[in-house]
Amino acid sequence: MKRTLLLFLLLPVLGFSQNVTFWTEDFGFGCNSGQDADGYFSIMSGGTWSVVVLGAESDTPNQWYISAEENGNDAGQCGSVCGEDPSLHIGSHVDILGDLGAAYFEGLEDFCGLIPCGATDRRAESPVINCSGIGNAVVNFNYMEGGNAIDNATLWYFDGLTWSLLVDMPKTALTCAPQGLWTAYSIALPASSNNNTDVQIAFRWTSNDDGDATDPSFAVDDIFVTGDFAVDLVPPQVICPPDMVISTDEFCAIVGDYADDAIIFDDVDPFPLITQDPMTGTDAQPGDYPITITATDNSGNSAFCTFILTVIDDDDPEITCPADVSVQVAAGELTGSVLLDDAVAVDNCSTVTVTNDFNGTSNASDDYPIGTTAVVFTAEDSSGNTATCTVSVNVVEMDEDCCLADFNCDGFVSVVDLIVLIQEFGCISSCVADLNEDNVVTVIDLQIFSGLYGTICP
């Protein structure tokens, strides 16, 4: 999930510093000719100009060039040919007369099928102008424009979403006939340019094929954009996601990255610094955790919001019971003492409490009645999740007629009985192989057994 970042296009009430020039375009230097404006990369503005066709055109429309064939003179000077200061201008198609500066070609009305014609409708669009942190922007430039009511240049504006007509500049004086007079011009950009990172301007030229071409066409140079640099006094706005619930996994739970789920507003900084506390990756036991999202803009203003993350442990523990056990007791005994190992229990998040249903403790070693008893062990974690396992305890009463050391009561003291003794060697209390009844199976019992080995019981 990505963080939602909304940027106001209109500056709020901020502090403002001095008016600054923050974007310029002079189209380079040198006496070049025929440079197509489409795809021209500008070192000065740091971007690429592009040309788009907007309406119906002839096969040989006029073109936008960036060259010194129309020298970019200062305001008040007459137009002139190649100097050392290129301009953006409309010239004839490369296959007709080529780049002759701000001189365009039309052809003759009603003869376009016989001779080349120059009907044109195309716009030269600037690179992106980043107005971040800027208010009250004004675009300034030097230009000259001839033509007539139909053959005309206009200035356009892009707010990041839509192109719109900004102004139809007046024709400049023809006191330098047939050359135009370079004239300074300024116009404020719309309020939508305030703090807008995606502004563009463009110059559109339209001309028909009525043969009434009046030079100069259009040329522009020395474009610069000024504005008031904003001093950001307003902290961001931070809207947290709603409270959320997550479940534990194999390794309990960790705090995720919830910064992307927050909605961040800032009036100037499009990319404020976002932090989270507790940090992503923090271990999270079951419970409630306040998660705080903080946004800090590049002027040091900050704001935060908090939501509750609830971690639920819905995973049962795992439990393993000891092996089933069988114990023999002497004839006439009602119970047998049984030793049992502890059940082993693990959990993904918390400690586990183990109990059994025979004596209610964690260890089920006890005196058991004659017969088979099913002992159920239960493991429970701190969230109330449980797991069980069962062990079978079998207490067998020996036949009263069996002779000493005939553990299986088959009438013989044999290897079979020796195996029983070996299995119980070291047994403590109530052991079948405790032949001397001292509550432990030791070497003494083995010696007694050896004396009886091979005995046939009556």
N, C-alpha and C positions, 0 to 999 in steps of 0.2 A: 504494500500500500504506500502510496506516495503522500507526502505532506502537501496539503492544500495551501497555496500561498497566493493571497489576493493583494493587488497593488492598486492604491488609489491613483487615478489619473488626474484628479484635481487636488492641488495643494491645499491643506488646511491652513489655519492661521499659524504661521511660523515666523521666526525672526529672519530677516533678510540682510545680507551683507551687500557689498558693492556690485554694481553691474559688471558682468564679465563677458568676454567673447570666448565661447566654448566650442565652436565648430567653424572651420574655414575651408574654402575651396578656391584655388587659383588656377587649376588646370595645368600646373607645371610651368616649364620655361623652355625656350629654344624655338628656332624657326622651323617648325615641322609643317607637314601638309597631308591632308587626306586621312587623318587618324579617325577611325570610326568611334563614335561615342559609346556604342553598345559594347560592353565588356571592358571599358577603360578603367583600369585600376589607378586610384588616386593616392599618391604617397601623402599628400597633405591631409585629406579627410580620412584616410585609412580604410577606404572601401571601394566598391566597384559601381560605376554608373551602368544603367541598363536602358534600353530603348524598347518600347512596346508599341505595337500598331493598334489603334483604337477604332478605326472606321475604314470605309472603302477607300482604296487607293488605286492609282494607275500602276502600270507595269514598271514605270521608272519614277517612283516618288522621290521627292527631295529627302535629304538625309541630314541627320545630326552628326556634325563633326566636332572634334576637339583638336584645334590646331591654331597656329599663328597666321594662317591665311587671312583671318580676321583678327587683328592684333587687339588684345584686351587693354585698351587705353583707359586712362583716368577719366573721371566724369568731367565734362566740359570740353573734351577733345574730340576732334573729328575721327571717324573711322579711317583705318589705314590697313594696308596689306602687311605682309610678313615682317614682324619685328622679333622680339624675344619673349612675348607674353601671349601664349595661346588662350583662346576663348572657346566656349561652347556656342555653336552657331548652326543655323540652317543653310545648307548649300545644295547644289543640284546633285542629281544621281551620278554615281561614279561612272556610269556608262554614257552619260550625256556630256556634261561639261566638267564634272568632278568638283572638287573642293576649290571654289573660287571665293571663299570667305562668305559673308552674309549676303549672298546673291542667289536667288532661287529661280526655278524654271517652271513654267506652266504648260507651254504648248499653245495651241490655238483651239478655241471653242469649235466644236463640231467636226474637228479634224483628227481626233485622237486615234482613230483607226488607221490613219495614214501616216501620222508623224508621232514621235514620242510625246507623251504628256506627263505632267508632274503632280497630279492630284495627291495630296498628302494629309494624313491624320495620324500623327505619332507623338509619343511623349517620352522625353528624356528624364529618367528618374534618378535621383541622388542615392548615394549610399545611406544607410541608417544614421540618423542623427540622435544620439543618446542625450535626452534632456533630463536624466535622473538628477534630482536635487536642484533643478532649475525651474524658476517660475517667470512668467511675463516675457516669454521668448519673442524676439524680433528678428526677422530675416532681412538682410541688407545686401544689395548688389548694385553693380553698374551694368547698364544694358543700353541697347539701342534697338528700335523696332520701326519697320516701315510697313509695307503691305497695304491692305485696305480693310474694309469691314469684314470681308470674307476670308482674306488671307491674314491670319491673325495669330498672335502668341498669347497664352494665358499661363498663370501660375497656379499650381495645384498643391494640395496638402494631404498627407496620409497620417492618420492617428494610430496606426497599428492594426486597424480593422478595415477602414474604408477610405478610398480616395474621394476628395471633394474639391470643387473649384474654390480657390482662395481669392483670386482677383484677376480681372482683365486689365493689364497695365495699359496706360495711355500710350499712343504712338509718340515717339520722340521727335524732336525738331529736325527738319531737313535743311537747316541753315548751311550744312556742309555738302549740299547736293552735288553729285549723286550719292555721296556717303552720308551716313547717319551721324548724329551727335550723341556721344556717350553721355548717359544721364544716371545719376544716383537715385536709388529707390529703396524705400524701407516699408515694411508692413508687419504688424504684430501677428503672431501665430495664434490660433484659437486656444482657449483655456484648456482644451484637452491635451495640449502639448506639455502642460505643467507636470513635471516629474515623470514624463512618459519616456520609456527607454526605446521606443520603436517608431520615432517620427521620421518622415521623409518629405522632401519637396520635389516638384517636377515642373518642367516647362513643356507645354503642349503647343505644337504648331499645326495649323490646318490651312490648307490652300486648295483651290479648285483648278479647273483647266479652262478658264474663260480667256486666257491670254492676257489678262490685265495684271501682270506682275509688276509691282512697284518696289524696287530695291531701296533700302536694305531689307532683308527678311527679318531675322532676329539674331542677336548675339548677346551673351551674358558672361560676365567675369567678376572676379574678386567678391565671391559670395562669402558672407560671414554671418553667424547667428549669435546674437547676444541675449543675455537674460540675467535675472537676479538670482544670485547663488543663495539657496535657502540654508539657514542654520536650523537644524532639526532639534526641536524642543519637545517633541511628542513621543512618548514611548510606544512600542508596538502594542497591538491588541492580540491577546492569545485566548483562543477558545478550545478547551480540552474536549476530548471525546467523552461520551457518557461513561459512568462506572461500568466496569466489565468483570466477568467471572471467567477464570481459566481452571482447568483440571491439571493435576499432577501427571507426570509421565514416569518413565522408567527410572529416572534419576531425580525424583521429586519435581521441582519447577524452578525456572529462572525468570527474572524480569525481562520482558521483551523490549523492543524499540518502539515506543509509542509516540515519538516526536512526529512521525509521518502521519499520524492520525489526528494531530492537532491542526486547527485552522489559524493561520498567522496573518495579521494585517500590519503593515507599516506604511507610513505616509511618504517616506523618502527612500529607505534602504530596501531594495527588492529581495535581498538575501540576508536577513538578520541571522545572528548566531543562535542556534537552538540547542539547549542542553536539557538533560533529564536527570532527576534524582528520585529514587535510586537509579544508578546507571544500568544500561542494558547488560545482561549477563549476571546480575546480582542473584545469589541463591535466595529462593523464596519458599519457606516452610508454609504449611497451610495457615491461613489467616488473612487479615485485611491489611493492605499496604497503600498509604497515600502516595500517589505518583505526581510529581510536580514538573511541569514543562515550563521552561523559562526562555524568553526570546529577548535578545539584546541587539539593538541596531548599531550601525557603525558610528553613531554619535554617543554611544554609551547609555542610551535610554533603554530600560528593561521593564518587562512585565511578566507575570507568571499566572498559571492556573493549576488547579489540582483536581484529580479524580481518584476514585478508590478502585484498586485492583484487588479482587478477592480470589485467593487460591484455595481450591477445594481438593482434598485428598479422597479420591474415590477408588483407590487401588487397594485390594486385599493384601495382607502380608502373606508370606509363604512359610509353611511349617512342615518339618520332617520328623516323624515319630521314630523312637528306637525300635529295634527288631522285636518280634513276638518272643515270648519266653515261656518255658515249661519247667516246673519244679515238682519233685517227688517228696512226699512227707511220709513219716512212719504211720503204720496202721493205727487208727484211733485218733489221729490228730485231726482237728477241725479246720485249722488254717495253716498256711505256709508263708514263711517270710520270703519276700521277693525283692530283689534289687533290680531297679530299672534305670537306664541312662536317661538323661534329660532330653526332651524334644528340642530340636533346633529351629528357631524362627528368625526370619529377616523381614525388613520392610524398606520400601523405597524412600521413606521420608522421616520416620520417627522411631523411637524405641518401642519395643513390643512386650506386652505382658502375656505370660504363658501360664495357664492353669489346667488342671485335669479334673474330671468329674468323679474321681474315686475319693481323693482326699482333699480336693480344693486348692492344692498348692501347685508349684511348678514341677515338683519331683514326685513321681507316683510310687516310689519305693515304699512298701508297707506289707502288712499281713493280709493275705488274700484267702478267701474261702476255697474249700475244695470245689473243683470244677473250673470252668472257663469264664473269665471276666473280661468284657470289652471295655477298655479304658480310652475315653475320648479326651484328647488334648486340644485346647483352644488357644489360638494366638490372636490378640487384639491390639491394634495400634491406637495412637492418641486421637485419631479421628473416628474411632468406633468401627472401623473395618475389621472383619474377622476371617479366620481360616481354621479348619480342623483337620485332625488325622486320628486314626484309631490304632491301638496296639492290643494284642490278645495275650492275656496272662492265664496260663493253664496250671492249676495245682492238682497233682495226682497223688492219691493215697496208695501206699504200697500194700500189696497183699499180705495178710497177717501170717500166712503159712510159708512165706518165703524165708529161706535161711539167710544168714548173714552173708553179705557180699553178692547174693544173687539179686542184683538190682532190677533185672527185668522179669524176675519170678518165672523163669522157664525151667527150673529144676537143676540148673547147672551154673557153677561159677566158672565162667569161660571168658574168652577174649571179648565177647560182647559186653560183659560187665566191666572188663578192664577199660574199654573205650569210654564208658560212662564215667569211671573214676578219673580218667585222664582229663575229660571235658570239665569235670568239677574241681580239678586240682586247684587249690587256693580258694575254693568257695568258703564263705563265712556264713554260719547260722543256717539251720534247717536244710542241710545238704544231704542228698541221698547217699553219697559216698562217705559221710562222716561216720566211719565204722566204730570209732571209740567214743562218739558222742561228746566231743570237746568243742563243738560248734565251729570247727574249721577242718578242711580237707588238707592233710599234710602228708609228709613222708611216713608218719606212723600209720596212717590209714593204708598207705601203699604196702607197708610191711605186713599188716594184718591180712590184706587182700592176698599177698603172696603165699601166706600160710594156708589160705583157704582155696587157692587156685586149683581148679580141677575137681572140686568137691561136687558130689552128686547129692542134691538135697532130697530128703525123704518126702 
